[in-house]
Amino acid sequence: MPELKLLTDEEYKILEALSKAIIPAGDNPKTDPGAIETEAAVFLDEILSNGDHYFASDFKEGLLSLNKLAYQKHQKAFYLLSKEQDDLLRVFAADDYLSFNRLRKMIFQSFYSNYTKEDYQGISPWELIGYLGPVTYTHASAEMINRHYHKSQTDKTFTLD
């Protein structure tokens, strides 16, 4: 389990399973990575911990709603389901589209952010889609963004100097 900044262990397990269901790896995860390989859930935990607390609360509520549905339908947590996950996600999307869509969008944004753990040896999501532009996210840039974001919250402006 990674060191989490906002999510509980249970919420992280739900998010990781959901991420895997939405963006699975291909046959060779080094050349066709999924959300698990690029640690999309870890990046999302970092982003949520530094952002809008209301959005983070809604996001976490969506994860818990999905897990509650899993218990109602299958008497176990979402991350413990296997082939039932796809059918459950269809029900969840129909019953609570707003939460489903919020979760899905954030997983895609996290995956395509080009965030990967430092020891990751596979192809990045940007390379996967053929993007050859500049890298906008690195661990150093995250530190800079977080530092400036927190500084700007004291004077109620958002700048990246």
MARLUM-96328 format. One record per atom (N, C-alpha, C, O): x, y, z; residue in one letter. Coordinates in steps of 0.001 Angstrom, whole numbers, plus 524288, in hexadecimal, padded with zeros to 5 digits. Each point is the difference from the previous one (the first is absolute). Last residue first. Example, Ala and Ser with C-alpha at 12.3 -4.5 7.8 and 13.67 -1.06 7.14 Angstrom:
2
832327F73681BA8S 80334804A68003CS 7FCFE80442802DAS 801FD80454800A9S 7FF257E5547FF11A 7FC86804A680000A 80384804B080000A 8040C7FFED80299A 
//
This chain:
161
80D4A87C627D5DFD 804D58031B7FF6AD 803617FE0F7FB9AD 8042C8022F7FF04D 7E9D37F899805FEL 804517FC477FFD5L 8052C802C07FF0AL 803BC7FD877FE3FL 7E7F48073E80AB8T 804098012C7FC29T 804287FBD280047T 800C57FD8C80410T 7EB9F808FB80445F 802B27FB517FE2BF 803D98019C7FBD0F 7FE7F8019B7FBB9F 7F77E807CB81641T 800F8800157FA62T 802B47FAF77FE8BT 802417FD638035AT 7F9228088A80EA3K 7FB5C7FEC97FCD1K 800CE800CD7FA27K 7FC42801227FD34K 8100F7FFB18121BD 7FE3F804FD7FDDBD 7FB8A7FF5A7FC1DD 7FE9B803B27FD42D 808617ED9880BA8T 7FFE7803E880423T 7FE3E8054D7FDFBT 7FDAE8030A802EAT 804DC7EE367F1E2Q 7FB237FF90802F4Q 7FFB88040C8045EQ 7FBBB8015A801C0Q 813737FC307F349S 7FC00803597FDB5S 7FADE7FFBC80306S 7FCDB803A17FFB2S 811697F17F8052BK 8015A8057B800F2K 7FB97803897FE14K 7FE85803BC802A3K 8002A7EA637F9B4H 7FF078010980589H 8013C805A58016AH 7FD408025D80328H 806627F85B7EBB1Y 7FA647FFBC800F0Y 7FED280149805B1Y 7FC868032080122Y 8150C7FB877F9A4H 7FD93804E07FE39H 7FA1C80000800F1H 7FDBB8040F80139H 80B937EC8E80313R 8021D804488031BR 7FD58805247FE7FR 7FE5D802F48036DR 7FD997EDFD7F2A4N 7FDC17FFBE8053CN 801CC804938035EN 7FCDD80250802D1N 80A957FBFE7EC7FI 7FA768015E7FF97I 7FD7F8000680566I 7FD25803A280155I 814407F6AE7FDA2M 7FF9E805937FEE2M 7FA4B801BD7FFC9M 7FE9C8040B80234M 804DE7EA007FFB2E 801A5802CE804BAE 7FF57805E07FF3AE 7FE0A802B580375E 7FF217F2C67EE18A 7FBB97FF64803C2A 80144802E480508A 7FCA38029380247A 810437FC697F0C2S 7FBFE803D77FE9CS 7FB577FF92803AFS 7FD7F803F180123S 8103A7EFE3800FFA 801C48054B80157A 7FBCF8040A7FEB1A 7FF27803A280308A 7FE277EAC67F823H 7FF9D80081805ADH 8018C80587801ACH 7FDA1802358038DH 7FABC7FD1D7E9E8T 804497FD1B80262T 7FF4E8008D805DCT 7FCD980329801CAT 7F856802417EB24Y 7FFC57FE5280570Y 804EE7FCFD80165Y 801667FC397FD5EY 7FBBF80B027F1A6T 7FE228042680370T 7FFCA7FE5B805ACT 7FFA08035380374T 80B2E7F8417E971V 7FDC27FD95804A5V 7FE628045D803B0V 8032C8035D80152V 7FDB07FF1F7E959P 802EC80059804E7P 7FD1E7FD518047AP 7FB327FFDC8001DP 8009D7F8C77ECC8G 800C08053A80226G 802F47FFEA80521G 801D77FBE7801B7G 7F77A7F5F87F25CL 805A28010E80035L 8013C8055B80236L 80475801C97FFAFL 7EBDC7EDA17FEE8Y 800E78057E8013CY 805D2800F3800ADY 8028F7FD628031FY 7F3A67F1EB7F91AG 80336802A97FC20G 800E0805C3800FEG 8019B802D27FC73G 7F5857EF1780DE5I 7FC908028F7FC2EI 80302803377FBFAI 7FDAC802847FCA1I 80BA07F4238108FL 7FC317FC3E7FE0EL 7FC7F802687FBD1L 7FEB97FD737FC21L 80D0B80CD280DB7E 802AC7FD367FBC7E 7FC3F7FC337FD68E 8002E7FF367FB43E 7F9868097081362W 800B7803B27FBAEW 802CF7FD6A7FB6FW 7FE9B800EF7FB7EW 7FEFE7F55E8142AP 7FB1F800B17FD14P 80096803D37FB73P 7FD9B7FF437FBE6P 813A17F6A080999S 7FC668038C802AAS 7FAF6800717FCD2S 800027FEE47FB52S 80D367F01680622I 7FEBF804747FCADI 7FC2580383802FAI 7FC9A7FE0E802C9I 80F787F61A8095FG 7FCE77FF477FB4CG 7FF4A805017FCE8G 8023F804118013DG 8065E7F8E581006Q 803507FEDE7FB80Q 7FCFC7FF7B7FADEQ 802617FF397FBE5Q 7FD0D809F78191AY 7FCE17FDB27FBCFY 803577FF6A7FB17Y 8027D803BF7FE4CY 801B78042D81322D 802947FB347FE36D 7FCFD7FD3F7FBA1D 8014E7FB967FE9CD 7F8718149F8095DE 80563800DB7FE5BE 802A67FB1C7FDDFE 8034E8006C7FC88E 7E7E8802588019AK 803A07FF8E8045FK 8059A800187FDF6K 801067FE9D7FB83K 7F06580B807F9E5T 8017C7FA97800EET 803C67FFED80489T 802CA803CE800EFT 7EF94809F07F31DY 802487FECB8051BY 801577FA3B8001CY 7FCA67FCBA7FEE9Y 7FA7B80D027F333N 8056F7FE677FF51N 802CD7FF5280536N 804CD7FFEC80035N 7E88A803977FB9CS 803218045C80202S 805D37FF1D7FF27S 8031F80397800B7S 7ED8E7F0C87FB7CY 80279802EE7FBC7Y 80306804C7801D4Y 80185803427FCD0Y 7F59A7F1D780FABF 802FA7FC747FC97F 802F7803057FBD0F 804977FEEF7FF0CF 7EFD280A6880BDBS 804917FE38802E8S 803737FC8D7FC93S 804C4800A17FFEES 7EB2B804DA7F94BQ 803908047580085Q 804FC7FE74802D2Q 80441801B57FE8CQ 7EE6A7F1A080040F 80266801127FADFF 803D78048D80055F 804467FFB57FDD2F 7F2337FCAC81144I 803957FB9F7FEEDI 802AF800D77FABBI 804BB7FF407FF8CI 7EE3080C9780541M 804C5800D480313M 803EF7FB987FF35M 804B8800EE8000FM 7EA987FDC57F7C6K 8030D804587FDD5K 8051F800CC802ECK 80412800D87FD96K 7F0007F28C80903R 8023F7FE637FAF6R 80376804437FDB0R 8045A7FEF17FE41R 7F1F5804C88112BL 804297FC32800FFL 802D57FE947FAF2L 804CE7FFF37FFCBL 7EC7480ACF7FEA7R 80420802CA802D6R 804AD7FC60800ECR 804788017C7FF07R 7EC4A7F7217F9D7N 802B78033B7FC2FN 8047D8030980288N 80429800877FDA5N 7F0DB7F55880D41F 802F47FCAA7FC69F 8033D803457FC40F 8049F7FEF27FF33F 7EFC6809FB80C08S 804827FDD6802D1S 803627FCB07FC6AS 804C98007B8000AS 7EBBC8060A7F888L 80364804538018CL 804E27FE04802D4L 8045B8018F7FEAEL 7EDED7F2927FC97Y 8036D801817FBB2Y 803C28045980189Y 804817FFFA7FE50Y 7EFCA7F1B480AD6D 802A4804AF80214D 803F7801EE7FBFAD 804BB7FFD3800DBD 7EFD67F1B07FB0CD 7FD91801E9804D8D 8023D80532801E6D 7FD248034280214D 809BF7F3E17EEB3A 7FA7C8012C7FF0AA 7FD7180277804CFA 7FCD0803917FF7EA 814AF7F6B2801A6A 7FFBA8044F7FC3EA 7FA5B801907FEEBA 7FEDD8049F7FF4FA 8041A7ECA080B62F 801AF804C9802ADF 7FF94804B97FC61F 7FE2C804258019DF 7FEBD7EB447F736V 7FBC18016680392V 801468052C802B1V 7FCAC803748005FV 810637F5787F520R 7FB92801937FCB5R 7FB62801C680360R 7FD74803E57FECCR 811197F4EE809B1L 8011D8054B7FE11L 7FBAE801F77FC6EL 7FEC4804A58000DL 800607EA0180605L 7FEFC803A580444L 80102805A67FE44L 7FD1B8038C80176L 8071C7EED57F2E7D 7FA51800808008AD 7FE9D803ED80440D 7FC5D803157FF5ED 815817F91F7FE88D 7FDED802AD7FB60D 7FA1E800D380065D 7FE0C804437FEF0D 80AC67F1ED80E99Q 801228059F7FFFEQ 7FD8C802DC7FB63Q 7FDB48042A800B3Q 802837E8CA80318E 7FB4E802FE8014CE 800E2805E77FFA3E 7FC3F802FF7FFD2E 8114F7EFB37FDFDK 7FCD4800C67FB49K 7FB098032D80109K 7FDA3802047FC55K 80D2D7FDDC81305S 8030E7FF1E7FB41S 7FC8B801107FB4AS 7FF6E804807FE67S 801DD8023A8174EL 7FCFF7FDC77FBB2L 8039C7FEFB7FB61L 80412802827FF78L 8011A806408104AL 800347FA4F8007FL 7FCE37FD3A7FBB7L 8003F7FB397FF84L 8007C8179C802ABY 805357FE2C7FE7DY 800A77FA1D800A1Y 803E87FDDA7FE33Y 7EC1880AAB80703F 800C8800657FA5CF 8053D7FDB57FE5FF 8004C7FD3D7FC14F 7F7097FB4D8157FA 80215804F87FE13A 800E17FFD37FA17A 800F07FBD97FDC3A 7F02C7F7C580A67K 8059E800CC800B9K 801B0805137FD71K 7FD38802417FCCBK 7F1277F5B28023FQ 801B77FF2080562Q 805EE80010800B3Q 802177FD6280374Q 7F216806587ECF5H 803687FB5780027H 8022D7FEB98056BH 802F67FC4080092H 7F0AA812527FAEDK 7FF207FC347FBCAK 802FE7FADD800C4K 7FE207FBD97FE78K 8035B8128480DC5Q 7FA6B7FEEE7FF60Q 7FF0C7FB997FC1AQ 7FCAB7FCA3800DCQ 814A18099F801B2Y 7FE2D7FD0180488Y 7FA3C7FE987FF82Y 7FE6B7FBB480178Y 808B280F217F1A1A 802747FAD07FFA9A 7FE417FC8C80484A 7FEE17FB637FF3DA 7FC0081636800E2L 7FD0F7FD137FC11L 802337FA767FF71L 7FD0C7FC417FF66L 80C1580F3880B4BK 7FB007FEAB80282K 7FCA27FCC47FC48K 7FD807FC3780197K 8122180AE67F7E7N 8010A7FB988037DN 7FB0C7FE31802C8N 7FF3C7FB52800CFN 7FFE0813A97F499L 801197FB6D7FCC0L 800D17FB2E8036CL 7FE017FBCB7FED1L 8005381417809BFS 7FAEF7FE7A7FDB5S 8009F7FB297FC97S 7FCBD7FC778001ES 8126580B4F806DDL 7FD1F7FD2680403L 7FA997FE507FE20L 7FE087FBED8019FL 80C7180E847F33AL 802967FAF0800E6L 7FCEA7FCB1803E5L 7FF317FB557FF2DL 7FB07815DA7FE1EG 7FEFB7FCB77FB6EG 802777FAA08008EG 7FD947FC0D7FEB6G 8061C810A280DFFE 7FA9D7FE3480090E 7FE767FC787FB70E 7FD397FC26800BDE 812F880C597FE98K 800237FBC2803CDK 7FA877FDB8800D0K 7FF647FB438008FK 801C28137A7F4CFF 802C97FBAF7FD7FF 800007FB3B80399F 7FEC27FBA97FE59F 7FA998142280833D 7FC687FDAC7FC2FD 8026E7FB437FD65D 7FD5E7FC147FF1BD 80D6380D8880C17S 7FBDE7FD748030AS 7FC147FD547FC61S 7FE657FB94800FFS 80EB280EB17F76FA 8024F7FB3E80236A 7FBE27FCF380310A 7FFCC7FB357FFB8A 7FB5B815327F9F7F 800867FC4D7FBADF 802267FAD780201F 7FE187FBD57FE89F 800F8811B380D75Y 7FABA7FE4F7FEA2Y 8002F7FC0A7FB93Y 7FD2A7FC1E80013Y 8128C80C0B80556H 7FE387FC22803D5H 7FA7F7FE0B7FED7H 7FEC37FB8080129H 8106080B897F152D 7FB1D801B38025DD 7FDE07FBC0803A0D 7FF277FB927FE55D 814A5801887FDECG 7FC208030C7FD20G 7FB61801A380349G 800598008B804C4G 80F037F3F67FF0BN 801BF805677FF5CN 7FBE9803877FD81N 801008049D7FF14N 7FCE37E8C9803E4S 801B9801FF80511S 80188805C17FFC0S 80016802A980401S 7FB027F3C87ECA1L 7FB7D8010080364L 801A18025780536L 7FD288032C8023AL 810267F77D7F1EFI 7FD0F804687FDDEI 7FB7380175803A5I 7FF368049880131I 80A807EC4C80303E 80331804BA8009DE 7FD0C804D87FE33E 7FFF7803FA802B4E 7F8467EBA87FA9BD 8002D8011B80598D 8030F80500800FDD 7FE6D803338033AD 801797F68F7EBADL 7FAF88024480177L 7FFC780147805D3L 7FDE88040E80184L 810D17F30E7F815F 7FFFE805677FE32F 7FADF802B28017CF 8000480486801A2F 801417E9AF801CAV 803AB802D180368V 80008805C97FE8FV 7FFE0803638036AV 7F6707F1387F1EFA 7FD66800C18050FA 8037F802FB803D0A 7FE118032580316A 8087F7F7D47EC23A 7FC2D804317FF93A 7FD618011F8053EA 7FEE98048680138A 810B87F00F7F841E 7FE64801BB80534E 7FC59804BF7FFDAE 800BF803D3802D1E 806B27F0D37EF27T 801A28057B80058T 7FE838028080536T 800F3804A2800DFT 7FA8B7E9947FB8BE 8059C800757FEE2E 801F58059E80091E 80467800DF801BAE 7E94D7FB707FFF3I 802FD7FDC68045EI 805D5800E27FF2FI 802BB8019E8039DI 7F122803377EF15A 80008803AB80461A 803217FDF9804A9A 8024080316802EDA 8036C7F4B77EB31G 7FAE1801A7801CCG 8009A803AD8049BG 80452801AC80148G 808EA7F8997ED44P 7FEBA800568058EP 7FA5B8018F800F5P 7FD71802717FCBEP 80F0E7F5C67F448D 7FA81801937FFEBD 7FE088004E805A6D 7FCE57FCC0801B6D 814877FE977FAD7T 7FF19802CA7FB1CT 7FA5C801E77FF7DT 7FED3803327FC9AT 806CC7F3A98128EK 8045C8039F7FF16K 7FF42803247FAF8K 801D68046D7FF96K 7F2077EDDC80607P 7FF74804F2802D3P 80482803DB7FF34P 7FF53804AB800EEP 7F8217EC037F302N 805298011880229N 7FFCB80558802AFN 8002C804057FD5EN 7F0107F5C57FC25D 802A67FAFA800D1D 80570800A880257D 801B27FCC880325D 7F29D81358800C5G 7FFB57FC5F7FB9EG 802D97FAF48014BG 801367FEF280489G 7F54F80D8180A26A 804CD7FF6C7FCF3A 7FEF27FC4D7FB77A 7FC697FCCF80029A 7F3D380EED807FBP 8032C7FB51800F7P 804FE800137FCB0P 80044802977FBF5P 7F10380B2780AC1I 80493800257FC8AI 803727FB4180133I 803E680075802C6I 7EB978006F8057BI 7FF26804007FBFBI 804848003A7FC1BI 7FF21800A37FB50I 801647F3BE81360A 7FB737FE997FCD6A 7FF3E803D47FB7AA 7FE6A7FE707FBBDA 80EC9804F4810B5K 801677FB617FCE2K 7FB897FE5F7FC6DK 800E57FE607FB90K 7FBFE80F268106AS 803C3801C17FC09S 801807FB847FC60S 80051800A87FB3FS 7F54D7FB7381352L 7FCFA802E57FC1EL 8038D801D47FB92L 7FE8D7FFAB7FB6EL 809767F85D812E6A 7FCF07FC217FD14A 7FCC88029D7FBB7A 7FF957FDF17FBADA 809C280D1A80F98E 803A87FCF87FCD6E 7FD177FBEB7FCBDE 801307FF497FB66E 7F51980ABA810B1L 801D2803287FB99L 803AD7FCF27FC78L 7FFA7800657FB39L 7FAC07F79781453I 7FB81800A87FC7BI 801BD802F17FB21I 7FECB7FE6B7FB9FI 80D7C7FFFD811A2K 7FF1E7FAE57FD8CK 7FB77800417FC28K 800377FDA87FBCEK 8033C8115480E68Y 8041F7FF287FC20Y 7FF377FACC7FD28Y 800A77FFBF7FB3EY 7F44B8044A812CDE 7FEC08034C7FB71E 8040B7FF337FBB4E 7FEAA7FFD47FB62E 8049E7F79C81495E 7FB5C7FDCE7FD74E 7FE9B8031F7FB10E 7FEF97FDB47FBE7E 80E948089980EE3D 801A07FB317FD54D 7FB757FD9E7FCFAD 800A97FE3A7FB95D 7FD9E815E9806D6T 800E17FBC5803B2T 801D47FB357FCEBT 7FFA17FFEF7FB35T 803CA8140D7FDEDL 7FC937FB757FFEEL 8014E7FC378046AL 804827FF818019AL 8061080FDA7FC09L 7FA928015680121L 7FC8C7FB298008EL 7FD027FF8B803BCL 815C27FF917F962K 7FF948053F80236K 7FA708015A8019CK 7FF3E8030E803A3K 80D437EA157FA83L 7FB93803167FE1AL 7FFBA8053B802CCL 801628007480495L 80D267EFC67F638E 7FEE4803DE80409E 7FBDA803B47FDDEE 800F2802E27FC45E 7FF267E9767FC51P 80326804D17FFEEP 7FEAC803888049FP 7FC047FF4A80298P 802E77EB597FC82M 7FCAB8049A80000M 80383804DA80000M 8037D8007980347M 
//
